[in-house]
Amino acid sequence: MKRTIFAVIAFVSVLVSCDQLGDKLSPANNYLSFEGKKTSVTAATAFRQDDRFVFRLYSDNDRVANDNFMELSFPDTLIDTLFTIPLTQGEWLVKGAVNGMAYSGDKLGRTGFQSANVQIKILDGTGACDLKISLALPDNRCVTGFYKGTINGF
């Protein structure tokens, strides 16, 4: 009996500690975060184009590139995984801004950021997904993005 209780407690502890990229996701808490300040993503688009996923996260309802937005694309073969940008293979793109600092990059080079960790989980056959990204700026501060929604054209 004691072993069973210990096993259950150990399993729950591992389950709770596995999500290191931030909050539990729901469509109500899609946001971008920088230096502890969360900015709601009020307009988001996620779709499949050719052989890649494209995510556009905006803090402005007009979906304009303002002072707090993030656009990200990567190969659609990267599902249910954690990966690092820059990728060694495949097309990828990052573009955004936070607090007056712009960042962008693709396989040819990067400006305004060092690297990014991306976690994506496809939740069902309709393209429902969780996306988490943590992007390191040149001064080692991080921009994080969280999106829960559906990838159109999945």
CORPEPE-V932040 format. One record per residue. N is the residue number from 1. RES is the residue in one letter. D_FIRST is the distance of its C-alpha to the first C-alpha in whole Angstrom. Layout:
n=N res=RES d_first=D_FIRST
n=N res=RES d_first=D_FIRST
//
This chain:
n=1 res=M d_first=0
n=2 res=K d_first=4
n=3 res=R d_first=5
n=4 res=T d_first=5
n=5 res=I d_first=6
n=6 res=F d_first=9
n=7 res=A d_first=10
n=8 res=V d_first=11
n=9 res=I d_first=13
n=10 res=A d_first=14
n=11 res=F d_first=15
n=12 res=V d_first=17
n=13 res=S d_first=19
n=14 res=V d_first=20
n=15 res=L d_first=21
n=16 res=V d_first=23
n=17 res=S d_first=25
n=18 res=C d_first=26
n=19 res=D d_first=29
n=20 res=Q d_first=31
n=21 res=L d_first=35
n=22 res=G d_first=34
n=23 res=D d_first=34
n=24 res=K d_first=32
n=25 res=L d_first=35
n=26 res=S d_first=37
n=27 res=P d_first=40
n=28 res=A d_first=41
n=29 res=N d_first=40
n=30 res=N d_first=42
n=31 res=Y d_first=44
n=32 res=L d_first=45
n=33 res=S d_first=44
n=34 res=F d_first=47
n=35 res=E d_first=46
n=36 res=G d_first=44
n=37 res=K d_first=46
n=38 res=K d_first=45
n=39 res=T d_first=47
n=40 res=S d_first=47
n=41 res=V d_first=47
n=42 res=T d_first=50
n=43 res=A d_first=51
n=44 res=A d_first=49
n=45 res=T d_first=50
n=46 res=A d_first=48
n=47 res=F d_first=49
n=48 res=R d_first=50
n=49 res=Q d_first=53
n=50 res=D d_first=54
n=51 res=D d_first=51
n=52 res=R d_first=50
n=53 res=F d_first=48
n=54 res=V d_first=50
n=55 res=F d_first=48
n=56 res=R d_first=51
n=57 res=L d_first=49
n=58 res=Y d_first=52
n=59 res=S d_first=52
n=60 res=D d_first=55
n=61 res=N d_first=55
n=62 res=D d_first=58
n=63 res=R d_first=56
n=64 res=V d_first=59
n=65 res=A d_first=58
n=66 res=N d_first=58
n=67 res=D d_first=56
n=68 res=N d_first=53
n=69 res=F d_first=52
n=70 res=M d_first=50
n=71 res=E d_first=51
n=72 res=L d_first=49
n=73 res=S d_first=50
n=74 res=F d_first=48
n=75 res=P d_first=48
n=76 res=D d_first=46
n=77 res=T d_first=44
n=78 res=L d_first=42
n=79 res=I d_first=39
n=80 res=D d_first=35
n=81 res=T d_first=36
n=82 res=L d_first=37
n=83 res=F d_first=40
n=84 res=T d_first=43
n=85 res=I d_first=46
n=86 res=P d_first=49
n=87 res=L d_first=48
n=88 res=T d_first=49
n=89 res=Q d_first=50
n=90 res=G d_first=51
n=91 res=E d_first=53
n=92 res=W d_first=51
n=93 res=L d_first=53
n=94 res=V d_first=52
n=95 res=K d_first=54
n=96 res=G d_first=54
n=97 res=A d_first=54
n=98 res=V d_first=53
n=99 res=N d_first=55
n=100 res=G d_first=58
n=101 res=M d_first=57
n=102 res=A d_first=57
n=103 res=Y d_first=55
n=104 res=S d_first=55
n=105 res=G d_first=55
n=106 res=D d_first=55
n=107 res=K d_first=55
n=108 res=L d_first=58
n=109 res=G d_first=57
n=110 res=R d_first=56
n=111 res=T d_first=57
n=112 res=G d_first=55
n=113 res=F d_first=52
n=114 res=Q d_first=50
n=115 res=S d_first=47
n=116 res=A d_first=45
n=117 res=N d_first=41
n=118 res=V d_first=40
n=119 res=Q d_first=37
n=120 res=I d_first=38
n=121 res=K d_first=35
n=122 res=I d_first=37
n=123 res=L d_first=35
n=124 res=D d_first=37
n=125 res=G d_first=40
n=126 res=T d_first=42
n=127 res=G d_first=42
n=128 res=A d_first=40
n=129 res=C d_first=38
n=130 res=D d_first=37
n=131 res=L d_first=39
n=132 res=K d_first=39
n=133 res=I d_first=41
n=134 res=S d_first=42
n=135 res=L d_first=45
n=136 res=A d_first=47
n=137 res=L d_first=50
n=138 res=P d_first=53
n=139 res=D d_first=52
n=140 res=N d_first=48
n=141 res=R d_first=47
n=142 res=C d_first=45
n=143 res=V d_first=46
n=144 res=T d_first=43
n=145 res=G d_first=43
n=146 res=F d_first=41
n=147 res=Y d_first=41
n=148 res=K d_first=39
n=149 res=G d_first=42
n=150 res=T d_first=43
n=151 res=I d_first=45
n=152 res=N d_first=48
n=153 res=G d_first=50
n=154 res=F d_first=46
//
